[in-house]
Amino acid sequence: MREHLRPSWQRAWQGIGAVGDGLAWFEQLLACYREPHRHYHSLQHLGECLTAFDQVRALARKPEEVELALWFHDAIYDVKRSDNEARSADWAREALMEAEVDAAAADRVHALIMATRHDAVPQDAAAQLLVDVDLAILGATPDRFAEYEDQIRREYAFVPGWLFRHKRREILRGFLERPRLYSTPHFHDRLEARARENLVRAIG
């Protein structure tokens, strides 16, 4: 997995104009995604996001910014905190500023990561693409979606079953009630129908 992901990292790091090879940050990020408490927000999820982005990178005006945002979007993941996206976004900006990246570009990467809070439908084209990539799991095959749901449950194993089921249905129903799950035509056309089937089945 490490060598499979490295070309993506190098392409994004060099594309945004960062000095050096950034391999120390690359290794730190891999270590984060390998943390034992992660069952969904892991290297598997990162790899799936980067694979999905490979298929649509031509749609991004600044693909290196979207790709770096994907690398950092779940860098910090503590299931008992609600500020993971903000902390991940801050860490990304710190890394980019340290690597002498243009401040405006670092700020855009920060904003992209904040969009993965999924508390609002993004309006910016880059954020729409990033969020669609992150939510592609909702439109996965039924088997993969079931595995995803099990992985989320394992991450929140400390939450009593009845409470987890209530909160999880609330979250999934929030997605289902959106007029569109996916903002971009690419993901909407390919995944919208199956994602809604998955959500209805999961809500029960």
Backbone hydrogen bonds in HBPLUS format (Angstrom, degrees):
<---DONOR---> <-ACCEPTOR-->    atom                        ^
c    i                          cat <-CA-CA->   ^        H-A-AA   ^      H-
h    n   atom  resd res      DA  || num        DHA   H-A  angle D-A-AA Bond
n    s   type  num  typ     dist DA aas  dist angle  dist       angle   num
A0005-LEU N   A0001-MET O   2.99 MM   4  6.19 144.5  2.12 150.4 158.2     1
A0006-ARG N   A0002-ARG O   3.11 MM   4  6.24 137.5  2.30 144.4 156.1     2
A0008-SER N   A0005-LEU O   3.10 MM   3  5.57 123.6  2.43 112.0 125.2     3
A0009-TRP N   A0005-LEU O   3.26 MM   4  6.63 160.2  2.30 153.5 159.2     4
A0010-GLN N   A0006-ARG O   2.94 MM   4  6.20 170.8  1.95 165.0 166.3     5
A0011-ARG N   A0007-PRO O   2.95 MM   4  6.01 160.8  1.98 147.2 152.6     6
A0012-ALA N   A0008-SER O   3.05 MM   4  6.22 163.6  2.07 152.0 156.0     7
A0013-TRP N   A0009-TRP O   2.83 MM   4  5.92 170.1  1.83 160.3 163.6     8
A0014-GLN N   A0010-GLN O   2.95 MM   4  5.88 166.5  1.97 145.5 149.9     9
A0015-GLY N   A0011-ARG O   2.91 MM   4  5.77 148.5  2.01 134.2 144.4    10
A0016-ILE N   A0012-ALA O   3.07 MM   4  6.18 143.4  2.21 146.0 152.1    11
A0018-ALA N   A0013-TRP O   3.22 MM   5  5.74 157.5  2.28 172.2 166.1    12
A0017-GLY N   A0014-GLN O   3.05 MM   3  5.23 154.2  2.12 105.2 113.3    13
A0019-VAL N   A0099-ALA O   2.94 MM  80  5.13 163.3  1.96 136.7 142.2    14
A0025-TRP N   A0022-GLY O   3.09 MM   3  5.40 119.7  2.47 104.2 117.9    15
A0026-PHE N   A0022-GLY O   2.97 MM   4  6.26 156.8  2.03 150.2 157.8    16
A0027-GLU N   A0023-LEU O   2.89 MM   4  6.07 160.9  1.92 147.7 151.0    17
A0028-GLN N   A0024-ALA O   3.04 MM   4  6.26 153.2  2.11 140.7 148.5    18
A0029-LEU N   A0025-TRP O   2.89 MM   4  6.10 158.5  1.93 153.7 159.0    19
A0030-LEU N   A0026-PHE O   3.00 MM   4  6.29 161.9  2.04 150.4 155.2    20
A0031-ALA N   A0027-GLU O   3.01 MM   4  6.22 157.6  2.06 145.5 151.5    21
A0032-CYS N   A0028-GLN O   2.98 MM   4  6.30 148.6  2.08 143.8 152.4    22
A0032-CYS N   A0029-LEU O   3.06 MM   3  4.99 115.2  2.50  93.0 108.8    23
A0033-TYR N   A0029-LEU O   2.98 MM   4  6.33 165.6  2.00 159.6 161.5    24
A0034-ARG N   A0030-LEU O   3.06 MM   4  6.23 121.7  2.42 139.0 153.8    25
A0034-ARG N   A0031-ALA O   3.24 MM   3  5.09 141.9  2.40  92.9 103.9    26
A0035-GLU N   A0032-CYS O   3.09 MM   3  5.44 167.3  2.10 115.6 118.3    27
A0038-ARG N   A0035-GLU O   3.07 MM   3  5.79 166.0  2.09 124.8 129.3    28
A0042-SER N   A0040-TYR O   2.69 MM   2  5.35 139.7  1.85 108.0  94.6    29
A0046-LEU N   A0042-SER O   3.05 MM   4  6.40 167.5  2.06 154.6 158.0    30
A0047-GLY N   A0043-LEU O   2.81 MM   4  5.90 164.7  1.83 148.8 153.2    31
A0048-GLU N   A0044-GLN O   2.90 MM   4  6.14 155.2  1.97 148.6 155.7    32
A0049-CYS N   A0045-HIS O   2.90 MM   4  6.14 157.9  1.95 153.3 159.1    33
A0050-LEU N   A0046-LEU O   2.97 MM   4  6.23 164.1  1.99 154.9 158.9    34
A0051-THR N   A0047-GLY O   2.95 MM   4  6.07 153.1  2.02 145.3 152.8    35
A0052-ALA N   A0048-GLU O   2.96 MM   4  6.13 160.6  1.99 146.5 151.7    36
A0053-PHE N   A0049-CYS O   2.85 MM   4  6.09 153.8  1.92 147.8 155.8    37
A0054-ASP N   A0050-LEU O   2.96 MM   4  6.12 146.5  2.07 140.1 148.5    38
A0055-GLN N   A0052-ALA O   3.20 MM   3  5.50 135.3  2.41 101.5 112.3    39
A0056-VAL N   A0053-PHE O   2.92 MM   3  5.19 148.1  2.02 109.0 118.9    40
A0057-ARG N   A0053-PHE O   2.85 MM   4  5.61 113.9  2.29 159.5 175.6    41
A0059-LEU N   A0056-VAL O   2.79 MM   3  5.51 161.8  1.82 126.0 132.2    42
A0060-ALA N   A0057-ARG O   3.08 MM   3  5.42 158.7  2.13 110.2 116.7    43
A0065-GLU N   A0062-LYS O   3.02 MM   3  5.67 137.2  2.21 117.2 127.4    44
A0067-GLU N   A0063-PRO O   2.89 MM   4  6.04 162.8  1.92 152.9 158.2    45
A0068-LEU N   A0064-GLU O   3.03 MM   4  6.10 158.4  2.07 139.1 144.6    46
A0069-ALA N   A0065-GLU O   2.98 MM   4  6.11 152.8  2.05 141.9 149.9    47
A0070-LEU N   A0066-VAL O   2.96 MM   4  6.28 147.6  2.06 145.6 154.1    48
A0071-TRP N   A0067-GLU O   3.07 MM   4  6.42 153.1  2.15 144.1 151.2    49
A0072-PHE N   A0068-LEU O   3.07 MM   4  6.36 151.1  2.15 148.5 155.4    50
A0073-HIS N   A0069-ALA O   2.84 MM   4  5.60 125.2  2.14 144.1 157.6    51
A0075-ALA N   A0072-PHE O   2.99 MM   3  4.85 170.3  2.00 114.0 114.0    52
A0081-ARG N   A0078-ASP O   2.98 MM   3  5.55 162.1  2.01 126.6 126.7    53
A0087-ARG N   A0083-ASP O   3.00 MM   4  6.23 163.0  2.03 157.1 162.0    54
A0088-SER N   A0084-ASN O   2.84 MM   4  6.00 156.2  1.89 149.6 156.9    55
A0089-ALA N   A0085-GLU O   2.79 MM   4  5.93 158.9  1.83 149.2 155.4    56
A0090-ASP N   A0086-ALA O   2.92 MM   4  6.10 157.1  1.98 145.7 151.8    57
A0091-TRP N   A0087-ARG O   3.02 MM   4  6.16 153.7  2.09 141.0 148.1    58
A0092-ALA N   A0088-SER O   2.93 MM   4  6.20 154.7  2.00 148.5 155.2    59
A0093-ARG N   A0089-ALA O   3.03 MM   4  6.28 164.1  2.05 150.0 153.7    60
A0094-GLU N   A0090-ASP O   2.93 MM   4  6.15 155.7  1.99 145.8 153.0    61
A0095-ALA N   A0091-TRP O   2.93 MM   4  6.20 159.5  1.97 149.5 154.5    62
A0096-LEU N   A0092-ALA O   2.95 MM   4  6.21 162.8  1.98 155.1 159.4    63
A0097-MET N   A0093-ARG O   2.87 MM   4  5.98 161.7  1.91 152.1 157.2    64
A0098-GLU N   A0094-GLU O   2.97 MM   4  6.05 156.2  2.03 146.0 152.8    65
A0099-ALA N   A0095-ALA O   3.09 MM   4  6.30 135.8  2.30 135.1 146.8    66
A0101-VAL N   A0096-LEU O   2.94 MM   5  5.32 166.0  1.96 153.8 152.5    67
A0100-GLU N   A0097-MET O   3.01 MM   3  4.98 155.6  2.07 108.2 109.6    68
A0105-ALA N   A0102-ASP O   3.03 MM   3  5.39 121.5  2.39 106.9 120.9    69
A0106-ALA N   A0102-ASP O   3.04 MM   4  6.39 158.9  2.09 154.9 161.6    70
A0107-ASP N   A0103-ALA O   2.88 MM   4  6.10 152.5  1.96 148.1 155.6    71
A0108-ARG N   A0104-ALA O   3.00 MM   4  6.25 146.1  2.12 139.6 148.7    72
A0109-VAL N   A0105-ALA O   3.02 MM   4  6.34 156.6  2.07 150.7 156.3    73
A0110-HIS N   A0106-ALA O   3.02 MM   4  6.25 156.0  2.08 143.3 150.2    74
A0111-ALA N   A0107-ASP O   2.94 MM   4  6.22 157.2  1.99 146.8 152.3    75
A0112-LEU N   A0108-ARG O   2.93 MM   4  6.17 153.1  2.00 147.8 155.1    76
A0113-ILE N   A0109-VAL O   3.05 MM   4  6.34 161.2  2.09 153.3 157.1    77
A0114-MET N   A0110-HIS O   3.10 MM   4  6.39 155.8  2.16 147.4 154.3    78
A0115-ALA N   A0111-ALA O   3.14 MM   4  6.42 133.6  2.36 139.4 150.9    79
A0115-ALA N   A0112-LEU O   3.06 MM   3  5.17 132.6  2.30  97.2 110.3    80
A0116-THR N   A0113-ILE O   3.00 MM   3  5.51 153.5  2.07 112.2 120.0    81
A0117-ARG N   A0114-MET O   3.18 MM   3  5.84 154.4  2.25 118.7 120.0    82
A0118-HIS N   A0115-ALA O   3.27 MM   3  6.16 171.4  2.28 121.1 123.4    83
A0128-GLN N   A0124-ASP O   2.87 MM   4  6.12 153.2  1.94 153.9 162.4    84
A0129-LEU N   A0125-ALA O   3.10 MM   4  6.34 156.5  2.15 146.7 151.8    85
A0130-LEU N   A0126-ALA O   2.99 MM   4  6.24 165.9  2.01 150.8 154.8    86
A0131-VAL N   A0127-ALA O   2.85 MM   4  5.96 170.2  1.86 154.5 157.2    87
A0132-ASP N   A0128-GLN O   2.97 MM   4  6.05 156.0  2.02 142.7 149.7    88
A0133-VAL N   A0129-LEU O   3.01 MM   4  6.27 154.8  2.08 148.4 155.0    89
A0134-ASP N   A0130-LEU O   2.96 MM   4  6.27 160.6  2.00 150.8 156.2    90
A0135-LEU N   A0131-VAL O   2.86 MM   4  6.07 145.8  1.98 147.2 156.6    91
A0136-ALA N   A0133-VAL O   3.17 MM   3  5.14 161.9  2.21 103.3 108.2    92
A0138-LEU N   A0135-LEU O   2.97 MM   3  5.72 152.2  2.05 120.5 127.0    93
A0139-GLY N   A0136-ALA O   2.95 MM   3  5.47 145.1  2.07 113.5 123.1    94
A0140-ALA N   A0137-ILE O   3.11 MM   3  4.98 159.7  2.15 110.4 109.3    95
A0145-PHE N   A0141-THR O   2.85 MM   4  6.04 163.1  1.88 164.6 170.4    96
A0146-ALA N   A0142-PRO O   2.95 MM   4  6.06 156.0  2.00 144.3 150.5    97
A0147-GLU N   A0143-ASP O   3.00 MM   4  6.26 152.3  2.07 143.7 151.5    98
A0148-TYR N   A0144-ARG O   2.85 MM   4  6.11 154.4  1.92 147.6 154.9    99
A0149-GLU N   A0145-PHE O   2.94 MM   4  6.25 160.1  1.98 152.5 156.6   100
A0150-ASP N   A0146-ALA O   3.02 MM   4  6.28 155.7  2.09 144.7 151.3   101
A0151-GLN N   A0147-GLU O   2.85 MM   4  6.12 150.9  1.93 148.1 156.9   102
A0152-ILE N   A0148-TYR O   2.94 MM   4  6.25 155.8  2.00 154.2 160.1   103
A0153-ARG N   A0149-GLU O   3.05 MM   4  6.30 158.4  2.10 145.0 151.0   104
A0154-ARG N   A0150-ASP O   3.01 MM   4  6.27 151.9  2.09 146.2 153.5   105
A0155-GLU N   A0151-GLN O   3.06 MM   4  6.36 146.5  2.17 143.3 152.1   106
A0156-TYR N   A0152-ILE O   3.16 MM   4  6.47 140.6  2.32 144.0 154.4   107
A0156-TYR N   A0153-ARG O   3.13 MM   3  5.13 127.3  2.42  93.9 107.6   108
A0157-ALA N   A0154-ARG O   3.35 MM   3  4.86 144.5  2.48 108.7 102.7   109
A0159-VAL N   A0156-TYR O   3.00 MM   3  5.63 163.9  2.03 119.7 124.9   110
A0164-PHE N   A0160-PRO O   2.89 MM   4  6.11 163.9  1.91 162.8 168.3   111
A0165-ARG N   A0161-GLY O   2.93 MM   4  6.11 169.4  1.94 156.3 158.9   112
A0166-HIS N   A0162-TRP O   3.11 MM   4  6.26 156.5  2.16 139.8 146.1   113
A0167-LYS N   A0163-LEU O   2.97 MM   4  6.17 172.2  1.98 156.4 158.0   114
A0168-ARG N   A0164-PHE O   2.75 MM   4  5.81 161.5  1.78 156.4 162.5   115
A0169-ARG N   A0165-ARG O   2.99 MM   4  6.04 164.2  2.02 144.9 149.1   116
A0170-GLU N   A0166-HIS O   3.13 MM   4  6.30 152.4  2.21 142.0 149.9   117
A0171-ILE N   A0167-LYS O   3.03 MM   4  6.33 154.0  2.10 147.9 153.8   118
A0172-LEU N   A0168-ARG O   2.93 MM   4  6.20 171.9  1.94 159.2 160.9   119
A0173-ARG N   A0169-ARG O   2.79 MM   4  5.80 156.2  1.84 147.1 154.3   120
A0174-GLY N   A0170-GLU O   3.10 MM   4  6.21 143.7  2.23 136.1 145.2   121
A0175-PHE N   A0171-ILE O   3.28 MM   4  6.73 147.3  2.40 145.0 152.5   122
A0176-LEU N   A0172-LEU O   2.99 MM   4  6.28 164.3  2.01 150.5 155.1   123
A0177-GLU N   A0173-ARG O   2.96 MM   4  6.09 142.7  2.10 146.7 154.8   124
A0178-ARG N   A0175-PHE O   3.06 MM   3  5.52 161.4  2.10 113.5 119.5   125
A0188-HIS N   A0184-THR O   2.93 MM   4  6.02 164.4  1.96 161.2 166.0   126
A0189-ASP N   A0185-PRO O   2.88 MM   4  5.74 169.9  1.89 148.9 151.9   127
A0190-ARG N   A0186-HIS O   3.36 MM   4  6.41 148.9  2.46 135.7 143.7   128
A0191-LEU N   A0187-PHE O   2.79 MM   4  5.54 158.1  1.84 150.5 155.4   129
A0192-GLU N   A0188-HIS O   3.20 MM   4  4.84 150.8  2.29 120.2 127.3   130
A0195-ALA N   A0191-LEU O   2.84 MM   4  5.87 159.5  1.88 162.5 169.4   131
A0196-ARG N   A0192-GLU O   3.05 MM   4  6.28 156.8  2.11 152.1 157.3   132
A0197-GLU N   A0193-ALA O   3.10 MM   4  6.41 150.9  2.19 144.8 153.0   133
A0198-ASN N   A0194-ARG O   2.87 MM   4  6.14 160.5  1.91 152.8 157.8   134
A0199-LEU N   A0195-ALA O   2.92 MM   4  6.15 159.3  1.97 149.4 154.8   135
A0200-VAL N   A0196-ARG O   2.98 MM   4  6.11 165.7  2.01 147.5 151.2   136
A0201-ARG N   A0197-GLU O   3.04 MM   4  6.19 163.4  2.07 148.7 153.5   137
A0202-ALA N   A0198-ASN O   2.92 MM   4  6.11 156.0  1.98 147.6 154.6   138
A0203-ILE N   A0199-LEU O   2.89 MM   4  6.07 157.4  1.94 153.6 159.1   139
A0204-GLY N   A0200-VAL O   3.02 MM   4  6.17 147.6  2.13 142.3 151.2   140
